[in-house]
Amino acid sequence: MNKVLSLSGLIIGTTIFGLSSQAIGADIAAGEQIFNANCAACHAGGNNAIITEKTLKKDVLEANAMNSVDAITVQVTNGKGAMPAFGGRLESEDIDNVANYVLSQAEQGW
């Protein structure tokens, strides 16, 4: 019975707070480490050293329809423009963790 109540609470909490199952399973600390090792050279502090107006700040992510784990995952996996593809370099779990880390940082204002 307690397991059913716990599961019900998790489902309700997820629905109320809008958390995705990806965000719940993501390892933000691992995402930070992967970001620092692979992304920070161009995106330190949520900035963009190559195309300065395309930062990882919340308002810019929203304006460019990049404010979801799925959108960031596609970008990191496949690359686009000056950004290289990391799909062949990083595991899908690592990319998921990075995407969740980026969204988390954007929400906090980097």
ROMARMAR-963145 format. One line per field, with one value per residue: x, z, y of N, C-alpha, C, CB in turn; residue in three letters; residue number from 1. Coordinates in nm, 2 decimals. Glycine has a CB too. Example, Ala and Ser with C-alpha at 12.3 -4.5 7.8 and 13.67 -1.06 7.14 Angstrom:
<pts>
nc1: 1.32, 1.28
nc3: 0.78, 0.71
nc2: -0.57, -0.22
cac1: 1.23, 1.37
cac3: 0.78, 0.71
cac2: -0.45, -0.11
cc1: 1.32, 1.29
cc3: 0.78, 0.79
cc2: -0.33, 0.00
cbc1: 1.13, 1.41
cbc3: 0.90, 0.57
cbc2: -0.45, -0.06
zami: ALA, SER
bati: 1, 2
</pts>
This chain:
<pts>
nc1: 0.08, 0.19, 0.38, 0.22, 0.10, 0.32, 0.41, 0.18, 0.20, 0.44, 0.37, 0.16, 0.31, 0.50, 0.32, 0.21, 0.43, 0.55, 0.77, 0.98, 1.02, 1.28, 1.41, 1.39, 1.54, 1.79, 2.13, 2.25, 2.49, 2.68, 2.62, 2.71, 2.99, 3.04, 2.97, 3.16, 3.39, 3.35, 3.19, 3.23, 3.44, 3.34, 3.09, 3.11, 2.98, 2.73, 2.74, 2.82, 3.09, 3.14, 2.91, 2.79, 2.53, 2.37, 2.33, 2.32, 2.13, 1.82, 1.61, 1.70, 1.73, 1.45, 1.35, 1.47, 1.35, 1.48, 1.44, 1.40, 1.46, 1.46, 1.51, 1.76, 1.91, 1.89, 2.04, 2.29, 2.36, 2.36, 2.48, 2.50, 2.54, 2.81, 2.84, 2.98, 2.89, 2.82, 2.73, 2.87, 3.08, 2.99, 2.81, 2.45, 2.33, 2.50, 2.47, 2.20, 2.22, 2.38, 2.20, 1.99, 2.14, 2.21, 1.95, 1.88, 2.07, 2.01, 1.76, 1.84, 1.98, 2.24
nc3: 0.00, 0.08, -0.12, -0.34, -0.27, -0.26, -0.52, -0.64, -0.53, -0.65, -0.92, -0.92, -0.82, -1.03, -1.23, -1.14, -1.10, -1.34, -1.42, -1.62, -1.71, -1.79, -1.66, -1.39, -1.39, -1.46, -1.41, -1.28, -1.17, -1.30, -1.56, -1.54, -1.51, -1.76, -1.93, -1.86, -1.95, -2.22, -2.34, -2.22, -2.32, -2.53, -2.43, -2.17, -1.86, -1.97, -2.19, -2.54, -2.72, -2.99, -3.15, -3.04, -2.97, -2.94, -2.68, -2.39, -2.22, -2.05, -2.17, -2.43, -2.51, -2.50, -2.70, -2.93, -2.95, -2.80, -2.55, -2.42, -2.30, -2.51, -2.74, -2.69, -2.67, -2.93, -3.07, -2.94, -3.00, -3.29, -3.37, -3.52, -3.76, -3.65, -3.43, -3.33, -3.38, -3.12, -3.09, -3.17, -3.00, -2.73, -2.50, -2.51, -2.26, -2.14, -2.30, -2.24, -1.97, -1.99, -2.13, -1.94, -1.74, -1.86, -1.90, -1.63, -1.53, -1.69, -1.59, -1.34, -1.40, -1.47
nc2: -0.12, 0.13, 0.16, 0.20, 0.44, 0.61, 0.60, 0.71, 0.97, 1.05, 1.06, 1.25, 1.47, 1.50, 1.57, 1.81, 1.97, 1.97, 1.81, 1.62, 1.28, 1.24, 1.45, 1.37, 1.13, 1.22, 1.29, 1.56, 1.65, 1.49, 1.58, 1.84, 1.79, 1.67, 1.88, 2.08, 1.95, 1.93, 2.13, 2.38, 2.53, 2.68, 2.76, 2.87, 2.97, 2.99, 3.14, 3.22, 3.18, 3.18, 3.25, 3.51, 3.60, 3.38, 3.24, 3.03, 3.12, 3.15, 3.31, 3.33, 3.06, 3.00, 3.18, 3.07, 2.82, 2.62, 2.53, 2.29, 1.95, 1.77, 1.92, 2.03, 1.80, 1.70, 1.90, 1.88, 1.62, 1.61, 1.84, 2.17, 2.43, 2.62, 2.46, 2.15, 1.80, 1.59, 1.33, 1.11, 1.11, 1.12, 0.93, 0.85, 0.88, 1.06, 1.28, 1.34, 1.40, 1.63, 1.80, 1.83, 1.95, 2.19, 2.31, 2.33, 2.51, 2.73, 2.80, 2.88, 3.11, 3.09
cac1: 0.00, 0.28, 0.44, 0.11, 0.08, 0.45, 0.40, 0.08, 0.26, 0.54, 0.29, 0.10, 0.42, 0.55, 0.22, 0.19, 0.55, 0.59, 0.90, 0.98, 1.09, 1.42, 1.47, 1.39, 1.64, 1.91, 2.24, 2.29, 2.63, 2.75, 2.60, 2.81, 3.12, 3.05, 2.96, 3.29, 3.49, 3.32, 3.11, 3.26, 3.53, 3.25, 2.97, 3.13, 2.88, 2.60, 2.76, 2.86, 3.21, 3.14, 2.80, 2.76, 2.38, 2.31, 2.38, 2.24, 2.05, 1.68, 1.53, 1.76, 1.68, 1.31, 1.34, 1.52, 1.29, 1.58, 1.42, 1.36, 1.57, 1.46, 1.57, 1.90, 1.96, 1.91, 2.15, 2.42, 2.39, 2.38, 2.54, 2.43, 2.62, 2.94, 2.85, 3.00, 2.81, 2.88, 2.67, 2.97, 3.18, 2.93, 2.70, 2.32, 2.30, 2.58, 2.40, 2.08, 2.26, 2.42, 2.08, 1.93, 2.22, 2.20, 1.82, 1.88, 2.15, 1.94, 1.66, 1.90, 2.05, 2.38
cac3: 0.00, 0.09, -0.25, -0.43, -0.23, -0.30, -0.67, -0.67, -0.50, -0.75, -1.04, -0.89, -0.81, -1.16, -1.31, -1.08, -1.11, -1.48, -1.43, -1.72, -1.66, -1.81, -1.55, -1.27, -1.40, -1.50, -1.32, -1.30, -1.14, -1.42, -1.67, -1.52, -1.55, -1.91, -1.99, -1.83, -2.03, -2.37, -2.39, -2.16, -2.40, -2.61, -2.36, -2.03, -1.80, -2.05, -2.30, -2.66, -2.77, -3.13, -3.20, -2.91, -2.94, -2.92, -2.55, -2.32, -2.12, -2.05, -2.27, -2.57, -2.54, -2.53, -2.83, -3.03, -2.93, -2.75, -2.40, -2.37, -2.30, -2.64, -2.84, -2.66, -2.70, -3.08, -3.10, -2.90, -3.07, -3.43, -3.41, -3.62, -3.78, -3.59, -3.32, -3.38, -3.33, -3.01, -3.09, -3.19, -2.89, -2.60, -2.48, -2.51, -2.12, -2.11, -2.36, -2.16, -1.85, -2.03, -2.17, -1.82, -1.67, -1.93, -1.86, -1.49, -1.52, -1.75, -1.49, -1.23, -1.44, -1.49
cac2: 0.00, 0.24, 0.18, 0.26, 0.58, 0.67, 0.61, 0.81, 1.10, 1.09, 1.09, 1.38, 1.57, 1.52, 1.64, 1.94, 2.05, 1.97, 1.75, 1.51, 1.16, 1.26, 1.53, 1.29, 1.03, 1.28, 1.32, 1.69, 1.66, 1.43, 1.67, 1.95, 1.75, 1.65, 2.02, 2.14, 1.89, 1.93, 2.24, 2.51, 2.61, 2.78, 2.80, 2.90, 3.06, 3.00, 3.23, 3.16, 3.25, 3.18, 3.33, 3.57, 3.62, 3.25, 3.20, 2.93, 3.18, 3.11, 3.38, 3.30, 2.93, 3.01, 3.25, 2.98, 2.69, 2.53, 2.53, 2.15, 1.85, 1.71, 2.01, 2.04, 1.67, 1.69, 1.99, 1.83, 1.49, 1.63, 1.97, 2.26, 2.54, 2.61, 2.36, 2.01, 1.69, 1.51, 1.20, 1.00, 1.12, 1.10, 0.83, 0.92, 0.92, 1.18, 1.39, 1.36, 1.47, 1.77, 1.88, 1.86, 2.05, 2.32, 2.37, 2.36, 2.63, 2.84, 2.83, 2.95, 3.23, 3.06
cc1: 0.09, 0.35, 0.34, 0.10, 0.21, 0.45, 0.30, 0.13, 0.36, 0.47, 0.23, 0.20, 0.48, 0.45, 0.21, 0.32, 0.61, 0.73, 0.88, 1.04, 1.24, 1.48, 1.48, 1.51, 1.78, 2.00, 2.30, 2.44, 2.72, 2.74, 2.69, 2.95, 3.14, 3.05, 3.10, 3.40, 3.47, 3.26, 3.16, 3.36, 3.45, 3.14, 2.99, 3.03, 2.75, 2.62, 2.79, 2.97, 3.22, 3.04, 2.74, 2.61, 2.31, 2.36, 2.29, 2.15, 1.90, 1.60, 1.58, 1.72, 1.53, 1.29, 1.38, 1.46, 1.38, 1.56, 1.35, 1.47, 1.58, 1.54, 1.72, 1.97, 1.99, 2.03, 2.28, 2.46, 2.43, 2.46, 2.46, 2.52, 2.76, 2.96, 2.87, 2.90, 2.88, 2.82, 2.76, 3.08, 3.12, 2.82, 2.56, 2.29, 2.38, 2.52, 2.28, 2.12, 2.31, 2.30, 2.01, 2.01, 2.21, 2.06, 1.82, 1.96, 2.08, 1.83, 1.71, 1.98, 2.20, 2.46
cc3: 0.00, -0.05, -0.35, -0.39, -0.27, -0.45, -0.71, -0.64, -0.60, -0.88, -1.03, -0.89, -0.95, -1.24, -1.26, -1.11, -1.25, -1.50, -1.53, -1.65, -1.68, -1.70, -1.42, -1.27, -1.43, -1.38, -1.35, -1.28, -1.25, -1.54, -1.66, -1.55, -1.70, -1.98, -1.97, -1.92, -2.18, -2.42, -2.34, -2.24, -2.49, -2.53, -2.21, -1.97, -1.87, -2.16, -2.43, -2.72, -2.92, -3.19, -3.07, -2.87, -2.92, -2.79, -2.50, -2.21, -2.15, -2.16, -2.41, -2.60, -2.58, -2.67, -2.95, -3.03, -2.89, -2.60, -2.36, -2.38, -2.44, -2.74, -2.82, -2.70, -2.85, -3.12, -3.06, -2.98, -3.22, -3.47, -3.50, -3.63, -3.73, -3.48, -3.38, -3.32, -3.23, -3.00, -3.10, -3.08, -2.75, -2.60, -2.47, -2.36, -2.09, -2.17, -2.29, -2.04, -1.88, -2.06, -2.04, -1.74, -1.73, -1.90, -1.72, -1.47, -1.58, -1.66, -1.38, -1.27, -1.46, -1.38
cc2: 0.13, 0.27, 0.24, 0.41, 0.66, 0.70, 0.71, 0.95, 1.14, 1.13, 1.23, 1.49, 1.60, 1.60, 1.79, 2.03, 2.05, 1.90, 1.64, 1.39, 1.17, 1.34, 1.46, 1.19, 1.09, 1.30, 1.45, 1.71, 1.60, 1.52, 1.79, 1.91, 1.73, 1.79, 2.08, 2.08, 1.91, 2.06, 2.38, 2.59, 2.72, 2.84, 2.83, 3.00, 3.08, 3.09, 3.15, 3.24, 3.26, 3.27, 3.39, 3.59, 3.49, 3.18, 3.08, 2.99, 3.15, 3.18, 3.35, 3.16, 2.93, 3.07, 3.16, 2.84, 2.58, 2.51, 2.40, 2.06, 1.79, 1.79, 2.02, 1.91, 1.66, 1.78, 1.94, 1.70, 1.52, 1.75, 2.05, 2.39, 2.53, 2.51, 2.22, 1.92, 1.62, 1.37, 1.09, 1.00, 1.09, 1.00, 0.91, 0.96, 1.04, 1.30, 1.43, 1.44, 1.61, 1.85, 1.92, 1.96, 2.19, 2.39, 2.41, 2.49, 2.75, 2.89, 2.91, 3.07, 3.21, 3.12
cbc1: -0.09, 0.39, 0.49, -0.02, 0.06, 0.57, 0.37, -0.05, 0.32, 0.63, 0.19, 0.02, 0.53, 0.58, 0.09, 0.17, 0.66, 0.60, 0.95, 1.04, 1.03, 1.44, 1.39, 1.26, 1.61, 1.88, 2.35, 2.21, 2.66, 2.69, 2.46, 2.80, 3.15, 2.93, 2.85, 3.33, 3.49, 3.23, 2.97, 3.32, 3.61, 3.20, 2.87, 3.28, 2.95, 2.49, 2.88, 2.74, 3.33, 3.13, 2.69, 2.82, 2.31, 2.33, 2.38, 2.33, 2.07, 1.61, 1.54, 1.91, 1.70, 1.24, 1.42, 1.67, 1.22, 1.72, 1.33, 1.24, 1.54, 1.32, 1.51, 1.93, 1.87, 1.78, 2.13, 2.42, 2.26, 2.25, 2.68, 2.29, 2.55, 2.98, 2.73, 3.15, 2.76, 2.86, 2.57, 3.04, 3.23, 2.88, 2.71, 2.21, 2.34, 2.72, 2.37, 2.01, 2.38, 2.51, 1.99, 1.91, 2.37, 2.21, 1.71, 1.95, 2.29, 1.88, 1.58, 2.00, 2.02, 2.44
cbc3: 0.12, 0.19, -0.31, -0.41, -0.08, -0.26, -0.73, -0.59, -0.36, -0.78, -1.08, -0.76, -0.72, -1.23, -1.30, -0.93, -1.02, -1.53, -1.30, -1.85, -1.72, -1.95, -1.53, -1.25, -1.51, -1.57, -1.32, -1.22, -1.00, -1.45, -1.67, -1.37, -1.48, -1.96, -1.92, -1.69, -1.99, -2.40, -2.34, -2.02, -2.50, -2.74, -2.37, -2.01, -1.78, -1.96, -2.27, -2.76, -2.72, -3.19, -3.28, -2.90, -3.06, -3.04, -2.45, -2.27, -2.13, -1.92, -2.24, -2.57, -2.41, -2.43, -2.83, -3.03, -3.06, -2.78, -2.36, -2.46, -2.20, -2.69, -2.83, -2.51, -2.65, -3.15, -3.03, -2.74, -3.07, -3.50, -3.47, -3.56, -3.72, -3.54, -3.23, -3.35, -3.45, -2.87, -3.20, -3.32, -2.89, -2.55, -2.36, -2.56, -2.03, -2.16, -2.51, -2.13, -1.78, -2.15, -2.26, -1.74, -1.68, -2.09, -1.89, -1.41, -1.59, -1.89, -1.44, -1.16, -1.35, -1.62
cbc2: 0.00, 0.22, 0.04, 0.19, 0.60, 0.59, 0.47, 0.78, 1.09, 0.97, 0.98, 1.38, 1.52, 1.38, 1.57, 1.94, 2.01, 2.11, 1.69, 1.55, 1.03, 1.33, 1.66, 1.21, 0.93, 1.42, 1.20, 1.79, 1.59, 1.29, 1.72, 2.00, 1.61, 1.57, 2.10, 2.13, 1.74, 1.82, 2.23, 2.48, 2.52, 2.71, 2.69, 2.95, 3.20, 3.04, 3.32, 3.15, 3.17, 3.03, 3.24, 3.71, 3.69, 3.15, 3.31, 2.82, 3.34, 3.13, 3.53, 3.32, 2.84, 3.09, 3.38, 2.97, 2.65, 2.58, 2.64, 2.10, 1.74, 1.68, 2.15, 2.08, 1.56, 1.74, 2.13, 1.80, 1.41, 1.64, 1.94, 2.30, 2.67, 2.75, 2.36, 1.97, 1.60, 1.58, 1.19, 1.02, 1.26, 1.24, 0.74, 0.83, 0.80, 1.16, 1.36, 1.23, 1.39, 1.76, 1.79, 1.73, 2.00, 2.31, 2.26, 2.25, 2.61, 2.80, 2.71, 2.85, 3.34, 3.10
zami: MET, ASN, LYS, VAL, LEU, SER, LEU, SER, GLY, LEU, ILE, ILE, GLY, THR, THR, ILE, PHE, GLY, LEU, SER, SER, GLN, ALA, ILE, GLY, ALA, ASP, ILE, ALA, ALA, GLY, GLU, GLN, ILE, PHE, ASN, ALA, ASN, CYS, ALA, ALA, CYS, HIS, ALA, GLY, GLY, ASN, ASN, ALA, ILE, ILE, THR, GLU, LYS, THR, LEU, LYS, LYS, ASP, VAL, LEU, GLU, ALA, ASN, ALA, MET, ASN, SER, VAL, ASP, ALA, ILE, THR, VAL, GLN, VAL, THR, ASN, GLY, LYS, GLY, ALA, MET, PRO, ALA, PHE, GLY, GLY, ARG, LEU, GLU, SER, GLU, ASP, ILE, ASP, ASN, VAL, ALA, ASN, TYR, VAL, LEU, SER, GLN, ALA, GLU, GLN, GLY, TRP
bati: 1, 2, 3, 4, 5, 6, 7, 8, 9, 10, 11, 12, 13, 14, 15, 16, 17, 18, 19, 20, 21, 22, 23, 24, 25, 26, 27, 28, 29, 30, 31, 32, 33, 34, 35, 36, 37, 38, 39, 40, 41, 42, 43, 44, 45, 46, 47, 48, 49, 50, 51, 52, 53, 54, 55, 56, 57, 58, 59, 60, 61, 62, 63, 64, 65, 66, 67, 68, 69, 70, 71, 72, 73, 74, 75, 76, 77, 78, 79, 80, 81, 82, 83, 84, 85, 86, 87, 88, 89, 90, 91, 92, 93, 94, 95, 96, 97, 98, 99, 100, 101, 102, 103, 104, 105, 106, 107, 108, 109, 110
</pts>
